[in-house]
Amino acid sequence: MQTTLEHMSIWGLISEASLVVQAVMMILVLASVSSWYLIIRRSVALRSAERLQRGFLQRFRQGGDLAQLYREGQAQPLPDEAALQRIFLAGYGEFAQLQRQPGIAPDLVAQGVERSLYVAVAEQEERLEKGLQFLATVGSVSPYIGLFGTVWGIMNSFLGLSQVQQATLSTVAPGIAEALIATAIGLFAAIPAVMAYNRFAARGQTLVGRYYAFGNELQARLHRRLHRRLHAASPNVAAAA
């Protein structure tokens, strides 16, 4: 009786499962551990990105000198999550470089800044999507891998029944139970991965929207700066004429 109870425990069923079912369980456990590691890393990274975004936006909207803000950003190494600062450095760096070219039209400067901002936002968007493909794969494939292990286990159980004269519940139950464990592990791996994927995708889209909004805000400030310089230079040109 003690041996029967030990065999019908979860660990007993796993240890007595066929090699194929055990391999399926191992694959699903590794996928679950990897997805949880990625979920924790992405959660920490997104919280850090949102915190850095709020801090930089507050400094940017205080109306200080953009050149000073640019120099401060270049003088210190930026964390990977400092997306807005990287976008700002790309846009303002292009602006400063084009401004140094003699006789360049303001429209060309604005177009160059816009292209640079689009590239920077695209790079940060790609950074946000890292790992999402893996979570999507785990969420969509794990139930089918678990189902494969279940089908294989049940098939072996029925093949074993063909070798006995009288089939009872005690002979069928262990094989079916160990097969169903594979499905349970597959669902355990898939459900958190799907939930995390949906959550991270939604938060990522929110951050990308804020990146584009910040890019438009930076363009507006640089555009006003260009026109102020243009208007300031117009009286001098008229006086020289």
Secondary structure, DSSP 8 states (H G I E B T S, - for coil): -HHHHHHTSHHHHHHHS-HHHHHHHHHHHHHHHHHHHHHHHHHHHHHHHHHHHHHHHHHHTTT--HHHHHHHHHHS---TT-HHHHHHHHHHHHHHHHHTSTT--HHHHHHHHHHHHHHHHHHHHHHHTTTHHHHHHHHHHHHHHHHHHHHHHHHHHHHHHTTSSS--HHHHHHHHHHHHHHHHHHHHHHHHHHHHHHHHHHHHHHHHHHHHHHHHHHHHHHHHHHHHHHHHHHHHHHHH-
